[in-house]
Amino acid sequence: MTTPTFQIHYFSSATTYTGKQTESLPAPLPLSQLFDVLESKYPGIREKVLSSCGVSLGEEG
């Protein structure tokens, strides 16, 4: 059985900071914990990138 994941898409400074355009993260992950997870993977991203970014949620149709 595979672990469920979701895809996060990075744009602009987030792409530069992470070195990635997309990344899969384990699901489920509460949105309230997303920035904490990203900060643990990319130290400093909260202050340098996430403090001025937006989050958009999409569904497959």
Legacy VTK file of the C-alpha trace (Angstrom):
# vtk DataFile Version 3.0
C-alpha trace
ASCII
DATASET POLYDATA
POINTS 61 float
0.000 0.000 0.000
1.404 3.391 -0.965
1.412 6.349 1.375
-0.985 9.076 0.217
0.619 12.346 -0.824
-0.332 15.732 -2.177
1.556 17.997 -4.536
2.755 21.460 -3.609
3.708 23.898 -6.375
6.314 26.551 -5.676
6.475 29.865 -7.528
8.933 32.745 -7.710
11.029 33.129 -4.541
9.739 29.817 -3.142
11.116 28.022 -6.219
14.445 29.770 -5.800
14.604 29.016 -2.068
13.692 25.311 -2.326
15.346 24.650 -5.672
12.125 22.916 -6.755
9.019 23.760 -8.753
6.939 20.969 -7.207
7.211 18.583 -4.294
5.099 15.754 -2.869
4.323 15.817 0.845
2.606 13.136 2.938
-1.176 13.393 3.238
-3.193 14.203 5.131
-1.471 17.327 6.389
-3.543 20.025 8.083
-3.019 23.396 6.412
-2.239 24.833 9.851
0.897 22.633 9.931
2.130 23.263 6.380
4.460 26.171 7.181
5.957 24.232 10.120
6.705 21.274 7.834
8.256 23.522 5.193
10.349 25.340 7.817
11.709 22.001 9.075
12.674 21.001 5.507
13.989 24.426 4.486
15.272 26.351 7.528
14.624 30.080 7.205
11.879 29.767 4.582
9.170 31.018 6.961
10.814 34.425 7.452
12.347 34.853 3.997
9.520 33.519 1.807
6.394 32.329 3.607
5.824 35.565 5.530
4.722 37.184 2.263
3.212 34.289 0.318
-0.275 32.992 -0.338
-1.724 29.503 -0.341
-4.167 28.304 -2.974
-6.035 25.030 -2.632
-7.285 23.190 -5.681
-9.306 20.068 -6.295
-9.081 17.551 -9.086
-12.162 17.720 -11.222
LINES 1 62
61 0 1 2 3 4 5 6 7 8 9 10 11 12 13 14 15 16 17 18 19 20 21 22 23 24 25 26 27 28 29 30 31 32 33 34 35 36 37 38 39 40 41 42 43 44 45 46 47 48 49 50 51 52 53 54 55 56 57 58 59 60
